[in-house]
Amino acid sequence: MLALALEPDLPLSFSPIKESAEIDSMFRTGEADAFLGMTYIGAKKQLAAPDLGLRLVSINTWRGFFEVVPRDIRSFAELRGHKVIVSGPMGSGRNGGGDIIFQAAVRRANLDPGRDLEVAYMPAKAGIAQVAAGQAAGITIPSPGSTGMVMRSRMGSEGGSNIALSAIDMQAMFTGFRSFDEGQLPIGGLHTSEQVLQTPPRRSALLRVFDAYERACEALMREPERLAPMAIDQYGKHLAPIGATAPPAMLLARAIRANELVYRTGVPAAGIRADVSAFLNELLGASVEPAFLSAL
């Protein structure tokens, strides 16, 4: 969104979607040339539908997932026996980006999500209300949503509740990947298809958008207070038609300053490819095709 605000002449148009399941048909019909999303969602789609020829082009989102819980809960292990919520921004969140990393984090805590937890799926707005009312012990929600929940609880304004909330850092749970910076994971990035990469005009347009996206990531991390309003304005314009609500620009800037939302560029692919593959394999429980990472 910010890239388009900064460089409005980009060969780019957005097709907002409510669920990642819509991506498959959009690629098959040629309606989409690329998508921004979780790396493991892209890898999962390529495993399920190799004919899509999906390729991960860049990894830019390195921090952003948290489990918001009452402040007296300090780890996933303490959620045993409790109701926890997995949310989606619009839909239920089941099998989405938050669900996949939540399930893997639960396993990292030596818990079985189907046996040791009561997992409920619902849109973020409903899930946030349940946690605020004390009807659930946690919710998986990305920043800046998690940042806002904790901040508002400290102000006593989270749904009128006085429950003090904190956030468990999911990134910190996935240890053992030595090529990643501490507390960071290859969460999200830009995806395309082999067909686009092999078609010169489409590839050229994609690379132009890719370069602009990287410049926008770098600029937002440098100047979040100045640029967050521009990003949020574009977010609202493009996602309002599907009912999405944009977070306050101040909250986006705060999440970045708090290191709860991190975008990075220029990470050498050769140095991280093996760990990226291992991370994706762990989350999906299956071996990711090398071709999926070949365009990094």
C-alpha positions in Angstrom: 0.0 0.0 0.0 2.8 2.4 0.9 4.7 1.6 -2.3 1.7 2.7 -4.3 1.3 5.9 -2.3 5.0 6.8 -2.8 5.1 5.7 -6.5 1.6 6.0 -7.9 2.7 5.3 -11.5 3.5 1.6 -10.6 2.1 -1.0 -12.9 0.0 -2.3 -10.1 -3.6 -2.9 -9.1 -5.0 -4.6 -6.0 -7.6 -7.3 -5.7 -8.5 -7.5 -2.0 -9.6 -11.0 -0.8 -11.1 -12.2 2.4 -9.6 -15.7 2.5 -6.3 -17.0 1.0 -8.3 -19.8 -0.7 -9.3 -17.3 -3.3 -5.7 -17.0 -4.5 -5.7 -20.3 -6.4 -8.4 -19.5 -8.9 -7.0 -15.9 -9.4 -3.7 -17.4 -10.5 -5.2 -20.0 -12.7 -7.3 -17.4 -14.6 -4.5 -14.9 -14.8 -6.4 -12.4 -12.7 -3.4 -12.2 -10.4 0.4 -12.1 -11.1 1.6 -11.9 -7.5 0.4 -11.9 -3.9 1.7 -10.7 -0.6 1.2 -13.2 2.1 2.6 -15.6 4.6 5.5 -17.7 3.3 4.0 -20.9 4.6 0.7 -20.1 3.0 2.4 -19.9 -0.4 4.4 -23.1 0.3 1.3 -24.9 1.4 -0.5 -23.9 -1.8 2.4 -25.1 -3.9 2.4 -28.4 -2.2 -1.3 -28.8 -2.7 -1.4 -27.5 -6.3 2.0 -27.8 -8.0 0.4 -26.7 -11.3 0.2 -23.2 -9.9 4.0 -23.0 -10.1 4.2 -20.6 -7.1 7.5 -19.0 -6.3 8.6 -17.0 -3.3 10.3 -13.9 -4.6 11.2 -12.1 -1.4 10.9 -12.3 2.4 10.2 -9.0 4.0 8.0 -9.6 7.1 10.2 -10.9 10.0 8.2 -10.1 13.1 4.5 -9.8 13.7 2.7 -12.7 15.4 1.7 -12.7 19.1 -0.6 -14.5 21.4 -2.4 -11.9 23.5 -3.2 -13.3 27.0 -4.1 -12.1 30.5 -0.9 -10.7 32.0 -0.6 -13.6 34.6 -0.2 -16.1 31.8 3.5 -16.1 30.7 3.8 -19.0 28.3 1.9 -21.3 26.0 2.4 -24.1 28.5 0.1 -22.2 30.9 -2.7 -22.2 28.4 -3.2 -25.9 28.8 -6.9 -26.7 29.5 -8.0 -23.2 28.5 -10.0 -21.8 25.6 -7.9 -20.0 23.1 -9.0 -18.2 19.9 -7.5 -18.2 16.5 -8.7 -15.2 14.5 -8.9 -14.0 10.9 -9.1 -10.4 9.9 -12.4 -11.1 8.1 -13.2 -14.8 8.3 -12.8 -17.5 10.9 -9.0 -17.8 10.6 -9.2 -21.6 10.3 -6.2 -22.9 8.3 -5.0 -19.4 7.7 -1.7 -17.8 8.4 -2.4 -17.3 12.1 -3.7 -20.8 12.6 -0.7 -22.5 11.0 1.9 -20.6 13.1 -0.3 -21.0 16.2 -0.5 -24.8 15.8 3.3 -25.0 15.3 3.9 -22.8 18.4 1.7 -25.0 20.5 3.7 -28.0 19.4 6.9 -26.2 20.3 5.4 -25.9 23.8 5.0 -29.7 23.9 1.2 -29.4 23.7 -1.3 -31.0 21.4 -3.7 -28.3 20.1 -6.5 -30.8 19.7 -6.1 -32.5 23.1 -4.6 -29.9 25.5 -6.5 -26.7 24.4 -10.0 -25.7 23.5 -9.4 -23.9 20.2 -12.2 -21.6 18.8 -12.1 -19.9 15.4 -13.8 -16.5 14.7 -13.1 -13.1 13.2 -10.7 -10.9 15.1 -13.3 -8.4 16.4 -15.4 -11.2 18.1 -12.3 -12.9 19.4 -10.9 -9.7 20.9 -14.2 -9.1 22.7 -14.1 -12.6 24.2 -10.6 -12.2 25.6 -11.5 -8.7 27.0 -14.5 -10.2 28.7 -12.5 -13.0 30.2 -14.3 -15.7 28.1 -11.1 -16.9 26.5 -7.5 -17.1 27.8 -5.7 -16.0 24.6 -6.0 -15.0 21.0 -3.6 -15.3 18.1 -3.4 -11.9 16.4 -0.8 -10.1 14.4 0.7 -6.8 15.2 -0.5 -4.0 15.1 -3.6 -5.7 16.4 -1.8 -7.3 19.3 0.0 -4.0 20.1 -3.3 -2.2 20.2 -5.0 -4.8 22.5 -2.2 -4.7 25.1 -2.0 -0.9 24.9 -5.8 -0.4 25.4 -5.9 -2.9 28.2 -3.3 -0.9 30.1 -5.5 2.2 29.6 -8.5 0.2 30.9 -10.3 0.6 27.6 -10.2 -2.8 25.9 -13.9 -3.5 25.5 -14.6 -1.8 28.9 -12.6 -4.6 30.6 -10.1 -4.1 33.4 -8.2 -7.3 32.4 -4.6 -6.5 32.0 -3.2 -8.1 28.9 0.3 -9.0 27.6 1.6 -10.6 24.5 3.6 -13.9 24.1 6.1 -13.5 21.3 5.7 -16.4 18.9 8.8 -15.6 17.0 10.9 -16.3 20.1 9.5 -19.8 20.4 11.1 -21.0 17.2 14.7 -21.4 18.2 17.4 -23.3 16.3 17.4 -21.4 13.0 20.9 -19.9 13.2 20.7 -17.8 10.0 17.8 -15.7 11.3 18.3 -12.7 13.5 17.2 -13.3 17.1 13.5 -13.1 17.5 12.8 -13.1 13.8 11.3 -15.6 11.4 10.7 -15.5 7.6 7.0 -14.9 8.0 5.8 -13.1 4.9 6.8 -11.9 1.5 6.0 -11.5 -2.2 5.0 -14.5 -4.3 4.5 -15.0 -8.0 4.3 -17.9 -10.4 6.9 -19.5 -12.7 4.7 -18.5 -15.6 5.0 -14.8 -14.7 8.8 -15.2 -14.3 9.1 -16.8 -17.8 7.0 -14.1 -19.5 9.3 -11.0 -20.1 6.7 -8.2 -19.9 5.1 -9.6 -16.8 8.4 -10.3 -15.2 9.6 -6.8 -15.9 6.4 -5.3 -14.3 6.8 -7.6 -11.3 10.4 -6.7 -10.7 9.5 -3.0 -10.9 6.8 -3.5 -8.2 9.2 -5.7 -6.2 11.8 -2.9 -6.1 9.2 -0.3 -5.1 7.9 -2.6 -2.3 11.4 -3.0 -0.9 12.0 0.8 -1.0 8.6 1.2 0.8 9.6 -1.3 3.5 12.9 0.4 4.2 11.2 3.8 4.3 8.5 2.7 6.7 11.0 1.2 9.1 13.0 4.5 9.0 10.1 6.9 9.3 7.0 5.2 10.7 5.4 8.3 12.1 5.5 10.1 8.8 4.7 7.3 6.5 2.2 5.2 8.5 -0.7 7.6 7.7 0.0 7.2 4.0 0.0 3.4 4.3 -3.2 3.3 6.3 -5.0 5.6 3.9 -4.2 3.3 1.0 -5.2 0.3 3.1 -8.6 1.8 3.9 -9.2 2.7 0.2 -8.4 -0.7 -1.1 -9.8 -3.0 1.6 -12.9 -1.1 2.7 -14.9 -2.7 -0.2 -14.5 -6.1 1.5 -15.4 -4.7 4.9 -11.9 -4.5 6.3 -11.2 -1.9 9.0 -7.9 -0.1 8.9 -5.9 0.3 12.2 -5.0 3.8 13.4 -1.8 5.1 11.8 -0.5 5.8 15.3 -0.8 2.2 16.2 1.1 1.0 13.1 3.9 3.4 14.0 3.9 2.3 17.6 4.1 -1.4 16.6 7.2 -0.6 14.5 8.9 1.4 17.1 8.2 -1.3 19.7 9.9 -3.9 17.4 6.7 -5.8 17.2 6.4 -5.4 13.5 9.6 -5.7 11.5 10.1 -5.5 7.7 13.5 -6.2 6.3 15.1 -6.1 2.8 18.4 -7.2 1.4 18.7 -10.5 3.3 21.0 -12.7 1.2 19.0 -15.7 0.1 22.0 -18.1 0.0 22.6 -17.7 3.7 19.1 -18.4 4.9 17.6 -20.7 2.3 18.3 -23.9 4.2 16.7 -22.5 7.4 13.8 -21.1 5.5 13.1 -24.5 4.1 13.4 -26.1 7.5 11.1 -23.5 9.1 8.4 -24.1 6.4 8.8 -27.9 6.7 8.2 -27.6 10.4 5.1 -25.5 10.1 3.6 -27.6 7.3 4.7 -31.0 8.4 5.8 -31.7 4.9 8.9 -31.0 2.7 8.7 -27.9 0.7 9.6 -28.2 -3.0 13.0 -26.6 -3.7 11.4 -24.9 -6.7 9.2 -22.8 -4.4 12.4 -21.1 -3.0 14.3 -21.0 -6.3 13.4 -17.3 -7.2 14.7 -15.9 -3.9 
